[in-house]
Amino acid sequence: MTPNDFRKLALSFPKTEEGAHMKHPDFRVAGKIFATLGYPNAERGMVKLTPVEQEMLVSAEPEMFSPVKGAWGLKGCTSVNLKAAKKETMRGALEAAWKLAAPESLAQEFPEEGAARRREKEQGKTAKSSRRQARRAPKPRKSRRKRS
């Protein structure tokens, strides 16, 4: 997949606009970023998913997806290796990211939802609540024992 293929897929979702964030293109719905392109290099993209969706994609397609380094990766930001990207898999990942960022009324216009989102709903959680929970989760504290 080329960066232009990624761009076309991202822009195929309703009410999506291309903008720029930190000197690289991003894709937004209702002002919220759901994907970026060209970071950390031109051969990469990023999709914002739930941690559950991220885990599923990384384990299913490790040559295509990897967690972004640091705290953003722990929250579901997922790096995409464009050279290894398959169009249908990429479309599904972008759709999940778009639905997470889109207002609920707009997201409901899609008849089919991704497997992770369905599973979360069956468990009584929405993708947005999962992300909120991940943000609010207490961070592990480092012990401050005195060394003898």
N, C-alpha and C positions, 0 to 999 in steps of 0.2 A: 504494500500500500504506500502511496506517495503522500506527502503532506497535503497536496491538493485533493486527493481522494478523501482524506480525513476531514478536510474543510467542507467538502461537498456533503458528506454524510452528516456532519454536525449541523450544517445550515439547512438540512432537509426537514428538521423538526419545526413544528409550528411556532411562530413568534420568536424565533431564534435570531439573534443579532451578533455580528462579529465586532469585537472591540479589541483593545490592547491592554495588557496588564504586565507591568515590569518589562516592557520592551519586547513582548511576544504576543501573538494573537490569542484571543480567548473567545469563547462562545457563551452567550448568556441568554437566559429566558427570564423575563420579568426582572431584569437587572442583576440576576444571580448567575455567577459563573458555574458552568457545569463541565467544561472541558477547556483545555489549552493546547497550544501547538508550539513546537519549537523550543521546549525547555527540558533539559539543560542544553540540548543541541537540536539541530534540524531533523534528526532521525527519530525524535521522540514526541509523544503527545501525552496528555494526562486527562483522566476522567475522574470526577468526584463521585464515589460510590459509598455505600455503607460498608463497614468493616466485614460484614457477612458476605456481601456481594464480592468484595475485593478478594476475600479468602477463596471463594469458589472459583473465580477467574484465574487467580494466580496458581491454584493447584491444578486446574484443568488445562491451562495454557501458559506454563512458566516461561517459555521462550518469547511470549507475546506480552505478558503482564508482569509487573513487579510493584511492590509497595513503594511509594515515594519515601525517601529517607526522612527520618525525623518524625516530629509530632503530626505533621500533615498526613503522612503515610499511616499512622496509627488510627487516624480518623476516617480513612477510606480513600484518600487520594492515591490513585493508581497510575503508574507510569506505563506507557504503551510503546513497545518497540515497533515502529511503523513498518520496518522491513519484514518482520515476521507476522504482521497483522493480517487476519483473514476478514474479508468484507462483512460476512454475516455475523461473525463473533463481535467485530468492532461495532456494527450497527446495534447489536443487543446491549453492549456496554454503554454506548452513547445514549441509547434509549433509557436505560436505567438511571444514568446520570441526569439526563434531561428531566425525567419524571420526578426525581428527588428535588430538583431546583424549581420546577414549574409550580405555579399555584395549583392547588388541589383540583379546582374546577377545570383547568386546562389539561392537567395530567390525566383526568378521567376520560378524556376524549379518545384515548388509546384503548381499544378493546382488549388487547392481549398484554399481560404484564409479565415481567421476568420472574423466573422461578424463586429467586430469593425474596422478592417483594411479596409474592403470593404466600410463601412460607411465613414471613413475618406477620402478615395480616391474619393468617390462620392462628398464629400464636398470640394474637391480640396486640401486636406491635406494628406500627407503620415504620417505613424506612426513616422518616423524619424523626420519629421518637427515638429510634435506635441511635441515630446520629447525635441527638440531644443528650441521650444517656451517656454516650461515649465521651462527649465534651465535659459532662458534669462528673464523670467518674473520678474518685479521689486519686491523686497521683501518689505513687509510693514514696514514702519519706526515707531519706538516708539516715541511718542511725548516726548519732553523734557521740559515740562512746569515747571516753578518754583513753588514750593509749598509755600504757604503763611502761 
